[in-house]
Amino acid sequence: MSFFGLNIKDIYNTDEDSIPKDFYAQVFPKTREYKRAAGFFSSSAFETFGKSLLSFYENGGNMKLLVSPWFSKEDKEAIEMGYKAQEDLAVQKIVEQFDIDENTVGFGVNILAWLIYEKRLEIRIVVRKDKKNRALYHDKFSILVDEDNNRITYRGSMNESEQALDENYETIEVDWSWDVRAGCFEFLSGR
């Protein structure tokens, strides 16, 4: 499936748009790879994505996150469980009972563990060695790739959490590889 034909805007902000419904619901079902850098990640984002996350998964989508090391206790436990399930049969049987179709409030931690177990989600932690412990990696951008290697990118203020997607005032600026106005994008996309 290709991104061509999607009705994507240049700018989305949470006062005028529902980024999960107006952007992700269009893009995720056609996304093969989702690369995301954010200062903060919470599994609550998975709940906010709703059915578009299911479409992403069913179409073979893979996710890579680059984030700071600050997680809720529940998310830490889910991450550990997901990786442990890859090695431990007992934990594997627990995680296999999680169902991405059951994307309800509070279920994001289960989806987090399940995606890691399925090797569909890779999380990399960024730390600042040259700064004190309180210094955070806080950049925020994303690259989404379809099966034809077309790319949609965005940069903005939004973290990867329900609060950022639904509650905060956030803005993202969107570009796409087939947009003739984005001349510098040719360099990034390898075209």
Contacts in CASP RR format, 6 or more apart in sequence:
PFRMAT RR
TARGET T0000
AUTHOR 0000-0000-0000
METHOD contacts of the structure
MODEL  1
MSFFGLNIKDIYNTDEDSIPKDFYAQVFPKTREYKRAAGFFSSSAFETFG
KSLLSFYENGGNMKLLVSPWFSKEDKEAIEMGYKAQEDLAVQKIVEQFDI
DENTVGFGVNILAWLIYEKRLEIRIVVRKDKKNRALYHDKFSILVDEDNN
RITYRGSMNESEQALDENYETIEVDWSWDVRAGCFEFLSGR
1 29 0 8 1.000
1 30 0 8 1.000
1 59 0 8 1.000
1 146 0 8 1.000
1 147 0 8 1.000
2 30 0 8 1.000
2 146 0 8 1.000
2 147 0 8 1.000
2 148 0 8 1.000
2 150 0 8 1.000
3 27 0 8 1.000
3 30 0 8 1.000
3 144 0 8 1.000
3 146 0 8 1.000
3 150 0 8 1.000
3 152 0 8 1.000
3 176 0 8 1.000
3 178 0 8 1.000
4 150 0 8 1.000
4 178 0 8 1.000
6 26 0 8 1.000
6 27 0 8 1.000
6 30 0 8 1.000
7 26 0 8 1.000
8 23 0 8 1.000
8 26 0 8 1.000
8 27 0 8 1.000
8 152 0 8 1.000
8 174 0 8 1.000
8 176 0 8 1.000
9 17 0 8 1.000
9 22 0 8 1.000
9 23 0 8 1.000
9 174 0 8 1.000
10 173 0 8 1.000
10 174 0 8 1.000
10 175 0 8 1.000
11 171 0 8 1.000
11 172 0 8 1.000
11 173 0 8 1.000
11 174 0 8 1.000
12 19 0 8 1.000
12 22 0 8 1.000
12 23 0 8 1.000
12 171 0 8 1.000
12 172 0 8 1.000
12 174 0 8 1.000
13 169 0 8 1.000
13 170 0 8 1.000
13 171 0 8 1.000
13 172 0 8 1.000
14 165 0 8 1.000
14 166 0 8 1.000
14 167 0 8 1.000
14 168 0 8 1.000
14 169 0 8 1.000
14 170 0 8 1.000
14 171 0 8 1.000
15 169 0 8 1.000
17 23 0 8 1.000
18 166 0 8 1.000
19 158 0 8 1.000
19 165 0 8 1.000
19 170 0 8 1.000
19 172 0 8 1.000
20 48 0 8 1.000
20 49 0 8 1.000
20 50 0 8 1.000
20 52 0 8 1.000
20 165 0 8 1.000
20 166 0 8 1.000
23 172 0 8 1.000
23 174 0 8 1.000
24 49 0 8 1.000
24 52 0 8 1.000
25 51 0 8 1.000
25 52 0 8 1.000
27 52 0 8 1.000
27 144 0 8 1.000
27 152 0 8 1.000
28 34 0 8 1.000
28 49 0 8 1.000
28 52 0 8 1.000
28 53 0 8 1.000
28 55 0 8 1.000
28 56 0 8 1.000
28 144 0 8 1.000
29 52 0 8 1.000
29 55 0 8 1.000
29 56 0 8 1.000
29 59 0 8 1.000
30 59 0 8 1.000
30 146 0 8 1.000
30 147 0 8 1.000
31 56 0 8 1.000
31 59 0 8 1.000
31 61 0 8 1.000
31 144 0 8 1.000
31 145 0 8 1.000
31 146 0 8 1.000
32 59 0 8 1.000
32 60 0 8 1.000
32 61 0 8 1.000
32 62 0 8 1.000
32 145 0 8 1.000
32 146 0 8 1.000
32 147 0 8 1.000
33 61 0 8 1.000
33 62 0 8 1.000
33 63 0 8 1.000
33 64 0 8 1.000
33 143 0 8 1.000
33 144 0 8 1.000
33 145 0 8 1.000
34 56 0 8 1.000
34 61 0 8 1.000
34 62 0 8 1.000
34 63 0 8 1.000
34 64 0 8 1.000
34 142 0 8 1.000
34 143 0 8 1.000
34 144 0 8 1.000
34 145 0 8 1.000
35 63 0 8 1.000
35 64 0 8 1.000
35 66 0 8 1.000
35 142 0 8 1.000
35 143 0 8 1.000
35 144 0 8 1.000
35 145 0 8 1.000
36 63 0 8 1.000
36 64 0 8 1.000
36 65 0 8 1.000
36 66 0 8 1.000
36 141 0 8 1.000
36 142 0 8 1.000
36 160 0 8 1.000
37 65 0 8 1.000
37 66 0 8 1.000
37 67 0 8 1.000
37 137 0 8 1.000
37 139 0 8 1.000
37 140 0 8 1.000
37 141 0 8 1.000
37 142 0 8 1.000
38 65 0 8 1.000
38 66 0 8 1.000
38 67 0 8 1.000
38 139 0 8 1.000
38 140 0 8 1.000
38 158 0 8 1.000
38 159 0 8 1.000
38 160 0 8 1.000
39 67 0 8 1.000
39 68 0 8 1.000
39 70 0 8 1.000
39 136 0 8 1.000
39 137 0 8 1.000
39 138 0 8 1.000
39 139 0 8 1.000
39 140 0 8 1.000
39 159 0 8 1.000
39 160 0 8 1.000
40 67 0 8 1.000
40 68 0 8 1.000
40 70 0 8 1.000
40 159 0 8 1.000
40 160 0 8 1.000
40 161 0 8 1.000
40 164 0 8 1.000
41 65 0 8 1.000
41 67 0 8 1.000
41 71 0 8 1.000
41 75 0 8 1.000
41 123 0 8 1.000
41 159 0 8 1.000
41 160 0 8 1.000
41 161 0 8 1.000
42 71 0 8 1.000
42 72 0 8 1.000
42 75 0 8 1.000
42 159 0 8 1.000
42 160 0 8 1.000
42 161 0 8 1.000
42 162 0 8 1.000
42 163 0 8 1.000
43 72 0 8 1.000
43 74 0 8 1.000
43 75 0 8 1.000
43 78 0 8 1.000
43 108 0 8 1.000
43 109 0 8 1.000
43 111 0 8 1.000
43 112 0 8 1.000
44 106 0 8 1.000
44 108 0 8 1.000
44 161 0 8 1.000
44 162 0 8 1.000
44 163 0 8 1.000
45 160 0 8 1.000
45 161 0 8 1.000
45 162 0 8 1.000
45 164 0 8 1.000
45 165 0 8 1.000
46 53 0 8 1.000
46 103 0 8 1.000
46 107 0 8 1.000
46 108 0 8 1.000
46 111 0 8 1.000
46 112 0 8 1.000
47 103 0 8 1.000
47 104 0 8 1.000
47 105 0 8 1.000
47 106 0 8 1.000
47 107 0 8 1.000
47 108 0 8 1.000
47 111 0 8 1.000
47 162 0 8 1.000
48 162 0 8 1.000
48 165 0 8 1.000
48 166 0 8 1.000
49 56 0 8 1.000
49 103 0 8 1.000
50 103 0 8 1.000
51 103 0 8 1.000
53 100 0 8 1.000
53 103 0 8 1.000
53 111 0 8 1.000
54 100 0 8 1.000
54 101 0 8 1.000
54 103 0 8 1.000
56 63 0 8 1.000
57 100 0 8 1.000
57 115 0 8 1.000
57 120 0 8 1.000
60 120 0 8 1.000
61 120 0 8 1.000
62 120 0 8 1.000
62 121 0 8 1.000
62 122 0 8 1.000
63 115 0 8 1.000
63 120 0 8 1.000
63 121 0 8 1.000
63 122 0 8 1.000
64 121 0 8 1.000
64 122 0 8 1.000
64 124 0 8 1.000
65 121 0 8 1.000
65 122 0 8 1.000
65 123 0 8 1.000
65 124 0 8 1.000
65 160 0 8 1.000
66 124 0 8 1.000
66 126 0 8 1.000
66 137 0 8 1.000
67 123 0 8 1.000
67 124 0 8 1.000
67 125 0 8 1.000
67 126 0 8 1.000
67 137 0 8 1.000
67 160 0 8 1.000
68 125 0 8 1.000
68 126 0 8 1.000
68 127 0 8 1.000
68 136 0 8 1.000
68 137 0 8 1.000
68 138 0 8 1.000
69 125 0 8 1.000
69 126 0 8 1.000
69 127 0 8 1.000
70 136 0 8 1.000
71 79 0 8 1.000
74 109 0 8 1.000
75 109 0 8 1.000
75 112 0 8 1.000
77 109 0 8 1.000
78 108 0 8 1.000
78 109 0 8 1.000
78 110 0 8 1.000
78 112 0 8 1.000
78 113 0 8 1.000
78 116 0 8 1.000
79 112 0 8 1.000
79 113 0 8 1.000
79 116 0 8 1.000
79 123 0 8 1.000
81 91 0 8 1.000
81 94 0 8 1.000
81 95 0 8 1.000
81 113 0 8 1.000
81 117 0 8 1.000
82 91 0 8 1.000
82 95 0 8 1.000
82 112 0 8 1.000
82 113 0 8 1.000
82 114 0 8 1.000
82 116 0 8 1.000
82 117 0 8 1.000
83 116 0 8 1.000
83 117 0 8 1.000
84 91 0 8 1.000
85 91 0 8 1.000
85 92 0 8 1.000
85 94 0 8 1.000
85 95 0 8 1.000
85 96 0 8 1.000
85 113 0 8 1.000
85 116 0 8 1.000
85 117 0 8 1.000
86 92 0 8 1.000
86 116 0 8 1.000
86 117 0 8 1.000
86 119 0 8 1.000
92 117 0 8 1.000
95 113 0 8 1.000
95 114 0 8 1.000
95 117 0 8 1.000
96 117 0 8 1.000
98 110 0 8 1.000
98 111 0 8 1.000
98 113 0 8 1.000
98 114 0 8 1.000
100 111 0 8 1.000
100 114 0 8 1.000
102 110 0 8 1.000
103 111 0 8 1.000
112 121 0 8 1.000
115 121 0 8 1.000
116 123 0 8 1.000
126 137 0 8 1.000
127 137 0 8 1.000
128 135 0 8 1.000
128 136 0 8 1.000
128 137 0 8 1.000
140 155 0 8 1.000
140 156 0 8 1.000
140 157 0 8 1.000
140 158 0 8 1.000
140 159 0 8 1.000
141 153 0 8 1.000
141 154 0 8 1.000
141 155 0 8 1.000
141 156 0 8 1.000
142 153 0 8 1.000
142 154 0 8 1.000
142 155 0 8 1.000
143 151 0 8 1.000
143 152 0 8 1.000
143 153 0 8 1.000
144 151 0 8 1.000
144 152 0 8 1.000
144 153 0 8 1.000
145 151 0 8 1.000
149 189 0 8 1.000
150 176 0 8 1.000
150 177 0 8 1.000
150 178 0 8 1.000
151 176 0 8 1.000
151 177 0 8 1.000
151 185 0 8 1.000
151 188 0 8 1.000
151 189 0 8 1.000
152 174 0 8 1.000
152 175 0 8 1.000
152 176 0 8 1.000
152 177 0 8 1.000
153 174 0 8 1.000
153 175 0 8 1.000
153 176 0 8 1.000
153 185 0 8 1.000
153 188 0 8 1.000
154 172 0 8 1.000
154 173 0 8 1.000
154 174 0 8 1.000
154 175 0 8 1.000
155 172 0 8 1.000
155 173 0 8 1.000
156 170 0 8 1.000
156 171 0 8 1.000
156 172 0 8 1.000
156 173 0 8 1.000
157 168 0 8 1.000
157 170 0 8 1.000
157 171 0 8 1.000
157 172 0 8 1.000
158 164 0 8 1.000
158 165 0 8 1.000
158 168 0 8 1.000
158 170 0 8 1.000
158 171 0 8 1.000
158 172 0 8 1.000
164 170 0 8 1.000
175 182 0 8 1.000
175 185 0 8 1.000
176 182 0 8 1.000
176 185 0 8 1.000
177 185 0 8 1.000
177 186 0 8 1.000
177 189 0 8 1.000
177 191 0 8 1.000
179 185 0 8 1.000
END
